[in-house]
Amino acid sequence: MPRNKKIIAFLSSILLLMLTVSCGRDVYMPFMNNEAARGIDFSRDPVTITYLTIGDKPSNGMTEKAIERLNRILTKRLNAKLDIYFIGWSDYLSNYKSVLESDEIELDLVGTSADWLSAWQLAINGSFMPLSEDMLRNYCGITFTNVTAAEWQSCSYQGNIYFIPENEYTQWTNHGFAYRKDIASRAGLDEVSSFDDMDRYFEYVTRFRPEMIPWDISEGNTNTAIGYIMSNSSYAPIYELSAYGIWGEYADNKGKIVSPYYVGNELVEYARLMKKWNDIGVWREDLSLAEDNDAAFYRGGTSVVQDHTENYYKSISPQMKIAMPETELGFFWFGKESGNLMKISNLHGAMAVSRKSKNPERALMVYDLLRNNEECYRLLRYGIEGVQYELTEDGLMEKPSGYNEDDQGIVTNFWWGRRDEFEIPDSFFSWDEYYALTNSYDHIAKKYPWDGVPFSTPMINSEVERIAAVFDRYMPLISTGKYEEEPEVIVEQFREDLMKAGIERVTGQLQRIYNSQ
């Protein structure tokens, strides 16, 4: 290397070192120098920014202590404080919509999702504030630059941006069954890789493990319906229209919008299998008597847990290693037998600004700080170091000695702005198993095909509600086999009611929207 280039390289490294020492982990300082930040009036009382999330409100006082420490930073930087408004898990979607429609509850930042919190319907109905690029660039500058133009487009409706996507966080929320490998082996299975294998597994449990309730569900677990359809086909559902995945396309007939619930044989086969599982006693005859299936699984009272990949490796597998260390688990993910796997939408987790916000600019500035400042991020996500967590020498997170979740845990459920860069791996999780599986996912998973397609319109949303109401009547019955008719008959009745509710008309409307792209 020529001498002058060596000098330049040396000076550059010294400058980088100086910047690192002066700024440390504070990546937010560049934003603090912009005009918006300089315009904050620190002589006035701090502005309270209310953040809505889904989860049961904690009662041990520890969340408030973590937020109090976070608010010291927010007050110093932005003359703002954060307050959390919780929507409890019981009937959460109905209550979530009611709170957003209410004029009596003041909100600023709203955690939302296109596929499980009806984000588009709520945006079109006026629950969220439209955000311009200039507004985001000025008040949410770091986040704005880390979201691509295509991603912003997928967050837009009629030229306005309504959501900030959680685009910097990798997660797998595809569902499946956690099962016991020792039972599978006795059933003659090396692993459970299909619904036929799952059927064989349950048959063994019902015959030879009378002390177990194979799957102690309390109501129709309708996730298995779309799981069965995807496992036995190349179907790619449109989740933002309904969690049921009512409409979508098949990979071997791309561009054709269909509903496998309305046409085809997969739903009949699913109904037949669920009827069989009900008849052989996979779940209780009286579902109202069901107990906590997960808790029973850890003490050997049930044989499966139905959940998604993240929870399997971060909760179910680690907890079983403590409860029954000699028991090895497996995970059958829906779609495995057909290799049908989709990545999640960019809007599986997203942040919106409430239409009722009195301080939308400050709310965006607070969000930008929470998402991009590591100290704030850790306080919101994990709590106070030394109280809620400690770091090991290799950078993993573990609980302090004597830690008790009920007494010392926090709940903030910040699922709307996570970043891989700031996440702390938990030493409790089964990371080797997790990465072994997700590496295999990467080879087959398809990009979610519907981001940015404007399927949600006021007319379609109102009609989808009527169609979803038909699903709400039939699918819990079909998914538990709790009906007297033959499977073909109950499916035929279901489809007749779907036709009356207008499913053919909506399918045609969706096709026209898709064709116009």
C-alpha positions in Angstrom: 0.0 0.0 0.0 1.4 3.5 -0.9 2.5 5.6 2.1 -0.2 8.3 1.6 -2.9 5.6 1.6 -1.5 4.2 4.8 -1.7 7.6 6.4 -5.3 8.1 5.2 -6.2 4.6 6.5 -4.5 5.4 9.9 -6.3 8.7 10.3 -9.6 7.2 9.3 -9.2 4.5 12.0 -8.3 7.1 14.6 -11.4 9.2 13.7 -13.6 6.1 13.9 -12.2 5.3 17.3 -12.8 8.8 18.5 -16.4 8.6 17.3 -16.9 5.3 19.0 -15.5 6.5 22.3 -17.5 9.7 22.2 -20.8 8.1 21.2 -20.5 4.7 22.7 -23.7 2.8 22.0 -25.7 5.9 21.3 -26.6 5.7 17.7 -29.3 8.3 18.3 -27.1 11.3 18.5 -27.2 12.2 14.8 -31.0 12.5 15.0 -30.8 14.7 18.1 -29.0 17.3 16.1 -31.8 17.8 13.6 -34.3 20.7 13.5 -37.2 18.7 15.0 -35.2 17.8 18.1 -33.8 21.3 18.5 -37.4 22.6 18.5 -38.4 20.8 21.6 -39.4 23.1 24.4 -37.7 21.7 27.5 -39.1 24.4 29.7 -42.6 22.8 29.6 -43.7 19.7 31.4 -42.8 16.4 29.7 -45.3 15.1 27.1 -46.8 11.7 27.9 -46.8 9.3 25.0 -49.2 6.4 25.5 -48.3 3.2 23.8 -50.9 0.5 23.3 -49.9 -3.2 23.3 -51.6 -6.6 23.7 -51.1 -8.4 27.0 -52.4 -8.7 30.5 -51.4 -5.7 32.6 -48.7 -6.7 35.1 -49.4 -6.2 38.8 -46.0 -6.7 40.5 -44.8 -3.1 40.0 -41.6 -4.1 38.2 -42.7 -2.9 34.7 -43.3 0.6 36.2 -39.8 0.6 37.6 -38.2 -0.2 34.2 -40.4 2.4 32.5 -39.4 4.9 35.2 -35.8 4.4 34.3 -36.6 4.6 30.6 -38.5 7.8 31.1 -35.4 9.5 32.6 -33.8 9.1 29.2 -36.8 10.1 27.3 -37.3 13.2 29.4 -33.7 14.2 29.0 -33.6 13.6 25.3 -37.2 14.4 24.1 -39.0 15.9 27.1 -41.3 13.0 26.9 -42.5 10.1 29.0 -43.9 6.7 28.0 -47.0 5.2 29.4 -48.3 1.7 28.4 -52.0 0.9 27.8 -52.6 -2.9 27.9 -55.3 -4.8 26.1 -55.7 -8.1 27.9 -55.6 -11.4 26.1 -59.2 -12.3 26.9 -61.3 -11.4 23.8 -58.3 -9.2 22.8 -59.3 -8.4 19.2 -62.8 -7.2 20.0 -61.5 -5.1 22.9 -58.6 -3.8 20.8 -61.0 -2.5 18.1 -63.3 -1.0 20.7 -60.5 0.9 22.3 -59.3 2.3 19.0 -62.8 3.4 18.1 -63.4 5.1 21.4 -63.0 8.8 21.7 -62.6 8.7 25.4 -59.2 6.9 25.5 -56.1 8.9 24.5 -53.5 7.0 22.6 -50.4 7.8 20.6 -48.4 4.7 19.5 -50.4 1.6 18.7 -48.9 -1.8 18.2 -50.7 -3.5 15.3 -50.5 -6.3 12.8 -52.0 -7.0 9.3 -52.5 -10.7 10.0 -53.8 -10.9 13.6 -54.9 -7.4 14.6 -56.9 -6.3 11.5 -54.5 -3.4 10.8 -55.7 -2.6 7.3 -59.4 -2.6 8.2 -58.7 -0.3 11.1 -56.5 2.0 9.0 -59.3 2.3 6.4 -61.9 2.9 9.1 -59.8 5.9 10.3 -58.2 4.5 13.5 -54.7 5.4 12.5 -53.1 8.6 11.4 -51.8 8.9 7.8 -48.0 9.6 7.8 -46.2 11.4 5.1 -42.6 10.7 4.1 -41.6 14.1 5.2 -43.1 13.6 8.6 -41.3 10.2 9.0 -38.1 11.6 7.7 -38.2 14.6 10.1 -39.5 12.9 13.3 -38.5 9.2 12.8 -35.4 9.7 10.8 -33.2 6.7 11.7 -36.1 4.2 11.2 -37.1 5.9 8.0 -33.7 5.3 6.4 -33.7 1.7 7.5 -37.0 0.9 5.7 -36.8 0.4 2.0 -39.0 2.2 -0.5 -40.7 -1.1 -1.4 -41.4 -1.7 2.3 -42.9 1.8 2.8 -45.0 1.1 -0.2 -46.3 -2.1 1.4 -47.4 0.1 4.4 -49.3 2.5 2.3 -52.9 3.0 1.2 -54.1 5.6 -1.3 -50.7 7.4 -1.2 -50.5 7.6 2.6 -48.2 5.5 4.9 -50.1 4.1 7.9 -47.6 1.7 9.5 -43.9 1.4 10.4 -42.9 -2.2 9.7 -40.9 -4.4 12.0 -38.6 -5.1 9.0 -35.3 -5.5 10.9 -36.3 -8.5 13.0 -36.2 -12.2 11.9 -38.8 -14.5 13.3 -40.6 -17.7 12.4 -44.2 -17.9 13.5 -45.4 -20.8 11.4 -47.4 -23.2 13.6 -47.0 -26.9 14.2 -47.1 -29.7 16.9 -44.5 -30.2 19.6 -44.6 -33.9 20.3 -42.6 -36.5 22.4 -40.1 -38.5 20.4 -40.2 -41.4 22.9 -43.9 -41.8 22.2 -43.4 -41.4 18.4 -40.7 -44.1 18.5 -43.1 -46.6 20.3 -45.7 -45.7 17.6 -43.2 -46.8 15.0 -42.3 -43.3 13.8 -38.7 -42.0 13.5 -40.3 -38.5 13.5 -43.7 -36.9 12.8 -43.5 -35.4 9.4 -47.1 -35.3 8.2 -50.7 -35.3 9.4 -50.8 -39.0 8.6 -47.9 -39.5 11.1 -49.7 -37.3 13.6 -52.8 -39.5 13.2 -50.7 -42.6 13.9 -49.1 -40.9 16.9 -52.5 -40.0 18.4 -53.8 -43.5 17.7 -51.0 -44.9 19.8 -51.6 -42.5 22.7 -55.3 -43.2 22.8 -54.7 -47.0 22.8 -51.6 -47.4 25.0 -51.3 -44.2 27.2 -54.7 -44.1 29.1 -53.2 -41.7 31.7 -52.9 -39.1 29.0 -55.4 -36.8 27.3 -53.6 -36.7 23.9 -54.5 -33.1 23.2 -56.5 -31.2 25.9 -58.0 -28.4 23.9 -60.9 -26.3 25.3 -62.3 -25.2 22.0 -61.8 -25.6 18.2 -58.2 -25.0 17.5 -58.7 -23.6 14.0 -55.0 -23.2 13.3 -54.9 -26.8 12.3 -57.3 -26.1 9.4 -55.0 -23.8 7.5 -52.1 -26.0 8.7 -53.7 -29.1 7.1 -54.4 -27.3 3.9 -50.9 -26.0 3.5 -49.4 -29.4 4.5 -51.4 -31.1 1.7 -51.1 -28.5 -1.1 -49.1 -25.5 -2.3 -51.6 -23.0 -1.0 -50.4 -19.5 0.0 -53.0 -17.7 2.1 -53.7 -13.9 2.3 -53.5 -13.4 6.0 -54.4 -9.8 6.2 -58.0 -10.5 5.1 -58.5 -13.0 7.9 -56.5 -15.2 10.3 -58.3 -18.2 8.7 -56.5 -17.6 5.5 -59.8 -17.7 3.6 -58.3 -16.7 0.2 -55.0 -17.2 -1.5 -53.4 -18.9 -4.5 -51.8 -22.3 -5.3 -48.2 -22.3 -6.4 -49.2 -24.4 -9.4 -51.9 -22.0 -10.4 -50.4 -18.6 -9.5 -52.5 -15.5 -10.1 -55.8 -17.3 -9.5 -57.4 -16.2 -6.3 -59.3 -19.1 -4.7 -60.6 -20.3 -1.3 -59.8 -23.9 -0.4 -62.5 -23.7 2.2 -65.0 -23.1 -0.6 -63.7 -25.4 -3.4 -61.5 -28.5 -3.5 -61.2 -31.6 -1.3 -58.7 -30.5 1.4 -61.4 -29.2 3.8 -63.4 -32.4 3.5 -60.3 -34.5 4.2 -59.5 -32.2 7.2 -63.0 -32.5 8.5 -62.9 -36.3 8.2 -59.6 -36.4 10.2 -60.9 -34.2 12.9 -64.0 -36.3 13.2 -61.8 -39.4 13.6 -59.7 -37.7 16.3 -62.8 -36.7 18.2 -64.2 -40.2 17.9 -61.0 -42.0 19.2 -60.7 -39.5 22.1 -57.8 -37.2 21.1 -59.5 -34.5 23.2 -62.2 -34.6 25.9 -65.8 -35.4 25.0 -66.8 -32.2 26.9 -64.4 -29.5 25.9 -65.6 -27.2 28.7 -63.8 -29.5 31.2 -60.4 -29.0 29.5 -57.5 -27.9 31.7 -54.2 -26.2 30.8 -52.8 -28.3 28.0 -49.3 -26.8 28.2 -49.0 -27.3 31.9 -50.2 -30.9 31.6 -47.7 -31.5 28.8 -44.8 -30.7 31.1 -46.0 -33.2 33.7 -46.8 -35.9 31.2 -50.6 -35.5 31.1 -50.8 -34.6 27.4 -48.8 -35.6 24.3 -48.6 -32.5 22.2 -48.6 -28.7 22.3 -49.8 -26.8 19.2 -47.7 -23.6 18.9 -45.3 -21.8 16.5 -41.6 -22.3 15.9 -40.4 -19.4 18.0 -42.3 -20.6 21.1 -41.3 -24.2 20.6 -37.6 -23.4 20.8 -37.7 -20.5 23.1 -40.3 -21.8 25.6 -41.7 -25.3 25.1 -38.4 -27.2 24.5 -36.4 -25.5 27.3 -39.2 -25.9 29.8 -39.5 -29.6 29.0 -35.8 -30.0 29.6 -36.4 -28.8 33.1 -39.6 -30.6 33.8 -38.8 -33.9 32.2 -35.1 -33.8 31.3 -35.0 -37.4 30.0 -37.8 -36.6 27.4 -36.8 -35.5 23.9 -39.2 -33.5 21.9 -39.8 -33.0 18.2 -41.6 -30.4 16.1 -43.8 -31.1 13.2 -44.4 -27.8 11.4 -47.4 -27.4 9.2 -46.4 -27.6 5.6 -43.5 -29.9 6.2 -44.8 -32.8 4.1 -45.3 -30.6 1.0 -42.4 -28.2 1.7 -44.9 -25.4 1.8 -43.6 -22.6 4.0 -44.0 -18.8 3.8 -42.0 -16.1 5.5 -44.1 -13.7 7.5 -45.4 -10.4 6.3 -43.5 -7.2 7.0 -46.7 -6.2 8.8 -46.9 -9.2 11.1 -45.7 -6.6 13.7 -45.9 -2.9 13.0 -46.3 0.4 14.8 -49.0 3.0 14.0 -49.9 6.4 15.3 -53.4 6.8 16.7 -55.7 9.2 14.9 -56.4 10.6 18.4 -52.8 11.4 19.2 -52.3 15.0 20.4 -48.6 14.8 19.9 -47.9 12.6 16.8 -44.5 14.2 16.0 -43.2 13.6 19.5 -44.7 10.0 19.4 -42.7 9.3 16.3 -39.5 10.7 17.9 -40.1 8.5 21.0 -40.6 5.4 18.8 -37.4 6.2 16.8 -35.5 6.4 20.1 -37.0 3.2 21.5 -36.1 1.3 18.3 -32.6 2.7 17.7 -31.0 3.5 21.0 -29.7 0.3 22.6 -30.1 1.5 26.2 -33.7 2.4 25.7 -34.3 -0.8 23.6 -33.0 -3.0 26.4 -35.0 -1.3 29.1 -38.2 -1.7 27.1 -37.6 -5.2 25.9 -35.8 -6.8 28.9 -36.0 -4.5 31.9 -33.2 -3.4 34.2 -29.9 -5.2 34.0 -29.2 -6.9 37.3 -32.9 -7.1 38.2 -34.6 -8.7 35.2 -31.5 -10.1 33.5 -27.8 -10.5 33.6 -25.3 -10.9 30.8 -22.9 -13.9 30.6 -19.3 -13.5 29.4 -20.3 -14.7 26.0 -23.1 -12.2 25.7 -26.0 -14.4 26.5 -28.9 -13.3 28.8 -29.7 -15.2 31.9 -31.9 -14.6 34.9 -30.2 -13.3 38.2 -29.9 -15.8 41.1 -33.2 -16.1 42.9 -35.2 -14.5 40.1 -38.9 -15.2 40.2 -41.0 -14.3 37.1 -44.2 -13.5 39.0 -42.4 -11.2 41.4 -39.8 -9.6 39.2 -40.8 -10.0 35.6 -41.9 -7.2 33.3 -44.4 -7.0 30.5 -44.1 -4.5 27.7 -44.7 -6.7 24.7 -42.8 -4.5 22.3 -43.4 -6.6 19.2 -43.6 -3.7 16.8 -40.1 -2.5 16.4 -37.6 -5.2 17.3 -34.2 -5.4 15.7 -31.9 -8.3 15.3 -28.9 -6.1 16.1 -30.2 -5.3 19.6 -31.7 -8.6 20.6 -29.9 -10.5 23.4 -29.9 -14.3 23.0 -31.4 -16.0 26.1 -29.2 -18.8 27.4 -32.4 -20.6 28.3 -33.4 -21.1 24.7 -32.5 -24.1 22.5 -30.5 -22.2 20.0 -28.6 -25.1 18.4 -31.9 -26.8 17.6 -33.5 -23.6 16.6 -30.9 -22.6 14.0 -30.7 -26.1 12.7 -34.4 -25.9 11.8 -34.5 -22.3 10.7 -31.5 -22.9 8.4 -33.5 -25.6 6.7 -36.4 -23.1 6.5 -34.3 -20.7 4.7 -33.8 -23.1 1.8 -37.4 -23.6 1.1 -39.4 -20.7 2.5 -41.1 -18.4 0.0 -41.4 -14.7 0.4 -44.9 -13.7 1.6 -46.5 -12.8 -1.8 -49.2 -10.4 -0.7 -47.3 -7.5 0.8 -48.3 -4.3 -1.0 -51.3 -5.7 -2.7 -54.2 -3.4 -1.7 -56.8 -6.1 -1.0 -58.4 -4.2 1.9 -61.1 -1.8 0.8 -64.1 -0.6 2.8 -66.4 -2.7 0.6 -64.3 -5.8 0.9 -63.7 -5.4 4.6 -67.4 -5.2 5.3 -68.1 -8.3 3.3 -65.2 -10.2 4.8 -66.7 -9.6 8.2 -69.9 -11.4 7.1 -67.9 -14.3 5.7 -65.7 -14.5 8.7 -68.8 -14.8 10.9 -69.8 -17.9 9.0 -66.3 -19.3 9.7 -66.7 -18.5 13.3 -69.8 -20.6 13.4 -68.5 -23.6 11.5 -64.8 -23.9 12.0 -64.7 -24.6 15.8 -67.1 -27.5 15.1 -65.2 -28.8 12.1 -61.9 -28.5 13.9 -63.0 -30.7 16.8 -65.4 -33.0 15.0 -68.2 -31.9 17.3 -71.0 -32.3 14.8 -73.5 -35.1 14.1 -73.4 -35.0 10.3 -70.9 -36.8 8.0 -67.9 -34.6 7.1 -69.0 -34.2 3.5 -72.4 -32.9 4.8 -71.1 -30.4 7.3 -68.6 -29.0 4.7 -71.4 -28.7 2.1 -73.6 -26.8 4.6 -70.6 -24.6 5.4 -70.1 -23.8 1.8 -73.7 -23.1 1.2 -73.7 -20.5 3.9 -70.5 -19.0 2.6 -72.1 -18.6 -0.8 -75.1 -16.9 0.8 -72.6 -14.6 2.6 -71.1 -13.5 -0.7 -67.8 -15.4 -0.9 -68.0 -15.7 -4.7 -68.5 -12.0 -5.1 -65.6 -11.2 -2.8 -63.4 -13.7 -4.6 -64.1 -11.9 -7.9 -63.4 -8.5 -6.4 -60.1 -9.8 -5.0 -59.2 -11.2 -8.4 -59.8 -7.8 -10.1 -57.6 -6.0 -7.5 -54.8 -8.6 -8.0 -55.1 -8.3 -11.8 -54.7 -4.5 -11.6 -51.3 -4.7 -10.0 
